[in-house]
Amino acid sequence: MPAVAPLHPGTARFEGGLSEVGPGVHAWLQPNGLLGESNAALIVGDGASLLVDTLWDPGLTRRMLAAMGPLLEEARIETVVNTHSDGDHWWGNQEVPAAEIIATEAAAAVMGDESPTEMKRFGTLAGALRVAGSLPLPYPRRGDVAVFAAYAGEALRPFEFGEVRLVPPTRTFSGELALDVGGREVRLIEVGPAHSSGDLIVWVPDAKAAIAADILFIGVTPIMWAGPLAHWVAALKRLLGLGAERFVPGHGPVCGTDEVRTLIDYWRWLDQAAGQRLDSGSSSPETARQLVLGDEITHHGFADWLAPERALVNVRTIDAHRRGVAKPPGPRELIAAFFRMALLARDHELGRAATGAGGLPVTGAADSGR
Ligand SMILES: [Zn+2]
C-alpha cells in the first residue's frame, strides 16, 4: 500500500494508513492530525462491517475505502457512524451508499450549518481577503491580512469541496446505543457537548479498543468549539473507565491510557492558567497569547503539540462558559478566530525561530511590519 503522506506541508510524525488496533478493528490514520487530517476506523464483523467517520472530501474517502478493500470483500459496510458534526468526519458519506448512517441527535441538528460551497469559497485566497476586508478585524494591518490569507488558504488547500454532496444521518439517538455488527457488540456513547455539540465515542468491548474521535487529539492541540471544559474532562474519564487498551483519536496516532491522562492534564492546566488571567482582567485573546508564547506551556510539556494557536478558541470557549454566554461560533466569529489564530501561529513560529527551538517563520511574516 502506498504511504499516506501528510496533506499539509511537513514530514510525517507517525505512520499513516491502515493499522489493526485490536482484533478486527482497523484505524485509518492521516498524519499529522492537523486541520482535516482526520482519522477513521473500521470494525469488521462476520459478514458485515461498520465504518466510523468518512473524512472531509470524497477523494480522501475513496482512497481509504480502496485500502480497506480486502477487508470489505466478505463484510460489506452496512453501517456508518458519524462521530460529530465537523465536516472532516462526515463529508465523505456519499461514498458509502445504502449504508445506515448514525449520529447523535445533537450532532444531526447542526450538520447542515456548514456548507461545502462556503468552505470552498473561504479556502481561496481572494475570498479570504475579500471577507477579511469587510470585517471589523482587530488588527487592520495589510501584512497581517496577508498572513491570514496564507494561513486560511493553506489550511483548506488540500481539500476538494466541489465534489461534496451532503448525505445526512438516517438514524439518530441520544445517550447510548448498542449495535450488533456481524455478531460483535459495538457501543455508541454520547459524550457531548465537549469538542462539538454532539460528540460520541465508539467502544468495541471484545477488542478492548475505543474510537474516541475528536475527544482525543494526540500530538496536536485539541480545539474546543462547544465545551464546557468539564464535559470534555468527563468524556476523557469515561474513556479511561471503559477498560480499553488502545484508543483511536480523531487526529493523531493511536495511543494508550497515558496519552488520555495527558490530555486531562492539558485541560486542567489551561482551565487554571486561563482562569487566573481572566479573573485579573485579561481579555480572552490576550490570555491565550500569553499562554501560547510564554514558558509555562513548555514546563507542562505541551509545547511540542502542533497548532498551539488553537488555545485562542479554547480560552474563548472557557471564558464564554464562565460568563454564561457560550454559544456556537457563527461564520463571522469563525473568520475572526481564524484571523487571530493565523497571527498567533506566525508569532509563535517567530519566537521558536528566535530561540532556536526550530521552525521557520510562516509565509508573509517578513511583510508583517513587526
Ligand atoms: Zn476533526
Residues whose N, C-alpha, C, O or C-beta is under 5 A from the ligand:
A	BS01	ZN	S38 D86 D88 D214 G250
